[in-house]
Amino acid sequence: MPKNAIVIGAGIVGLSTARALAEQGWQVTVYERSETAKGASIRNFGMIWPIGQKSGKQYERAMRTKSIWKQICQETGYWIEESGSLHLAKSEEEKVTMQELGEIFSKERPVHWISPVQIAQLSDAPRQDNLYGGLWSADEAIVESRLIIRDLPTYLQERYSIKFLFQHAITNVGTGFVHINNKRIDADLIFICNGADFETLYPAIFKKYFIKCKLQMMRLVEQPAKWRMGPSICGGLSLAHYKSFEIAPSLSLLKERLYEKYPDYFDYGIHVMVSQNHLGQLTIGDSHEYGDSIEPFDKSIVNELVLNYLKDLVNFRDWSVIQTWNGEYAKLSNGGTEFFYEAEPNVWIMNGFGGAGMTLALGTVEECCQQF
Ligand SMILES: Cc1cc2nc3c(=O)[nH]c(=O)nc-3n(C[C@H](O)[C@H](O)[C@H](O)COP(=O)(O)OP(=O)(O)OC[C@H]3O[C@@H](n4cnc5c(N)ncnc54)[C@H](O)[C@@H]3O)c2cc1C
């Protein structure tokens, strides 16, 4: 008889955990409080973003995650685009740092510095004025997260016989059981994968290890005449955001320059990225507000700053904003990259991927679940 496991939450971490446990032979049931997942996993760019991951274990996990995404998309026909990514240099300092990164990364990844002419061959989105060149990476891919997170349960049910119970909010957890109000459900193993909401089940653990992070996002209208951007695009501000770029010797100097030039952007934790979905719509963000400074209200100034920065960087065909929203994730206060924690015997919390759940969860969780 296979043993029973319960997974709480049907975001990307819950879905990754359910898949990994089923691969290990567990009989898995996923409980999701909403009618479909509505958390961070449907609010993101859909970027699978290895370039943001440090070399070594994290990069390998990102690449394993990407290969699982590709396999799922091959089996199901879900949309995925291996778009690659392009960081554009708009100053001499950004150029120096990106050239260093191109040199270092090219030893182990399909990443290198390219000229403005080579950029124009990849995409006609980047503005050529003051363009010094860019950092090209072939590793990145895009999925349409709001569709794929909605549809993955059907795939997992058919492929692994995983059972999904939506509109079932878990109200209490202990070794060997979960509660839905007064109803007790028994299980041999329980995984808590409910994103930023795990503070309601384990408030003390949340407070000890995590802070919340809120991001603001926008979507632009489907671009006319089926125009495609090509690679996902970022600017120099992203160099200050991802830890993987810290290997560049000139980064600290660049950060000083960026801070002098863009103080408002640093105040709101803004770096600017854009991806394009299967419909031709553009997903744009983002800002980062942390902990107690998080307000429930979105700030129009943040969206203005993001759009202003982007207008310097690229030419789109239509800049009409059709949606704005925000999302929250739980971020490890010590800067860690995953939280795989036994809260009580056989009750595990799987969290802590921060801004990289789409990039890391499938591969990392598969690795963590090998012990069960
Ligand atoms: C705006 C934004 C942009 C991002 N962009 C990217 C990106 O492009 N690439 C990338 O790799 N990462 C990105 N991230 C990070 C990524 O989205 C997160 O790391 C990931 O979605 C976290 O997944 P999760 O399953 O832990 O949480 P969630 O997606 O929040 O899922 C948790 C689920 O648990 C359910 N739940 C909560 N409480 C209960 C309960 N008591 N009982 C039952 N169910 C419950 C919720 O309804 C929810 O569906 C972004 C995040 C945000 C917010």
The ligand as a Tripos MOL2 file, in Angstrom:
@<TRIPOS>MOLECULE
LIG
   53    58     1     0     0
SMALL
NO_CHARGES

@<TRIPOS>ATOM
      1 C1          4.9910   39.7610   -8.8550 C.3       1 LIG1
      2 C2          5.8910   38.5610   -8.7820 C.ar      1 LIG1
      3 C3          6.7170   38.2740   -9.8660 C.ar      1 LIG1
      4 C4          7.5430   37.1510   -9.8360 C.ar      1 LIG1
      5 N1          8.2230   36.7840  -10.9590 N.ar      1 LIG1
      6 C5          8.8700   35.5850  -10.9800 C.ar      1 LIG1
      7 C6          9.4070   35.0790  -12.1910 C.ar      1 LIG1
      8 O1          9.2150   35.6380  -13.2630 O.2       1 LIG1
      9 N2         10.1440   33.9410  -12.1310 N.ar      1 LIG1
     10 C7         10.3180   33.2400  -10.9700 C.ar      1 LIG1
     11 O2         11.0200   32.2540  -10.9660 O.2       1 LIG1
     12 N3          9.6980   33.6300   -9.8320 N.ar      1 LIG1
     13 C8          8.9800   34.7780   -9.8110 C.ar      1 LIG1
     14 N4          8.3510   35.1910   -8.6710 N.ar      1 LIG1
     15 C9          8.4230   34.3270   -7.4850 C.3       1 LIG1
     16 C10         7.4320   33.1730   -7.5720 C.3       1 LIG1
     17 O3          6.2140   33.6070   -8.1170 O.3       1 LIG1
     18 C11         7.2500   32.5890   -6.1670 C.3       1 LIG1
     19 O4          8.5110   32.1490   -5.6900 O.3       1 LIG1
     20 C12         6.3130   31.3850   -6.1900 C.3       1 LIG1
     21 O5          5.1560   31.6740   -6.9100 O.3       1 LIG1
     22 C13         5.9390   30.9510   -4.7830 C.3       1 LIG1
     23 O6          5.0890   29.8560   -4.9420 O.3       1 LIG1
     24 P1          4.2810   29.2080   -3.7340 P.3       1 LIG1
     25 O7          3.6330   27.9860   -4.2780 O.co2     1 LIG1
     26 O8          5.1880   29.0810   -2.5520 O.co2     1 LIG1
     27 O9          3.2210   30.3120   -3.2980 O.3       1 LIG1
     28 P2          1.8210   30.7230   -3.9290 P.3       1 LIG1
     29 O10         1.8750   30.7700   -5.4020 O.co2     1 LIG1
     30 O11         1.4360   31.9650   -3.2200 O.co2     1 LIG1
     31 O12         0.8520   29.5270   -3.5670 O.3       1 LIG1
     32 C14         0.3820   29.2900   -2.2720 C.3       1 LIG1
     33 C15        -0.9910   28.6670   -2.3940 C.3       1 LIG1
     34 O13        -1.4000   28.1940   -1.1150 O.3       1 LIG1
     35 C16        -2.7980   28.4220   -0.9830 C.3       1 LIG1
     36 N5         -3.1180   28.4270    0.4620 N.ar      1 LIG1
     37 C17        -2.7460   29.3740    1.3730 C.ar      1 LIG1
     38 N6         -3.1620   29.0140    2.6000 N.ar      1 LIG1
     39 C18        -3.8270   27.8410    2.4630 C.ar      1 LIG1
     40 C19        -4.4890   26.9730    3.3780 C.ar      1 LIG1
     41 N7         -4.5400   27.2440    4.6810 N.pl3     1 LIG1
     42 N8         -5.0790   25.8440    2.8920 N.ar      1 LIG1
     43 C20        -5.0250   25.5620    1.5580 C.ar      1 LIG1
     44 N9         -4.4040   26.3450    0.6480 N.ar      1 LIG1
     45 C21        -3.8010   27.4700    1.1000 C.ar      1 LIG1
     46 C22        -3.0030   29.7730   -1.6400 C.3       1 LIG1
     47 O14        -4.3430   29.9540   -2.0240 O.3       1 LIG1
     48 C23        -2.0550   29.6740   -2.8450 C.3       1 LIG1
     49 O15        -2.6960   29.1800   -4.0130 O.3       1 LIG1
     50 C24         7.5570   36.3350   -8.6660 C.ar      1 LIG1
     51 C25         6.7500   36.6440   -7.5820 C.ar      1 LIG1
     52 C26         5.9090   37.7370   -7.6330 C.ar      1 LIG1
     53 C27         5.0180   38.0440   -6.4660 C.3       1 LIG1
@<TRIPOS>BOND
     1     1     2 1
     2     2     3 ar
     3     2    52 ar
     4     3     4 ar
     5     4     5 ar
     6     4    50 ar
     7     5     6 ar
     8     6     7 ar
     9     6    13 1
    10     7     8 2
    11     7     9 ar
    12     9    10 ar
    13    10    11 2
    14    10    12 ar
    15    12    13 ar
    16    13    14 ar
    17    14    15 1
    18    14    50 ar
    19    15    16 1
    20    16    17 1
    21    16    18 1
    22    18    19 1
    23    18    20 1
    24    20    21 1
    25    20    22 1
    26    22    23 1
    27    23    24 1
    28    24    25 2
    29    24    26 1
    30    24    27 1
    31    27    28 1
    32    28    29 2
    33    28    30 1
    34    28    31 1
    35    31    32 1
    36    32    33 1
    37    33    34 1
    38    33    48 1
    39    34    35 1
    40    35    36 1
    41    35    46 1
    42    36    37 ar
    43    36    45 ar
    44    37    38 ar
    45    38    39 ar
    46    39    40 ar
    47    39    45 ar
    48    40    41 1
    49    40    42 ar
    50    42    43 ar
    51    43    44 ar
    52    44    45 ar
    53    46    47 1
    54    46    48 1
    55    48    49 1
    56    50    51 ar
    57    51    52 ar
    58    52    53 1
@<TRIPOS>SUBSTRUCTURE
     1 LIG1         1 GROUP 0 **** ****
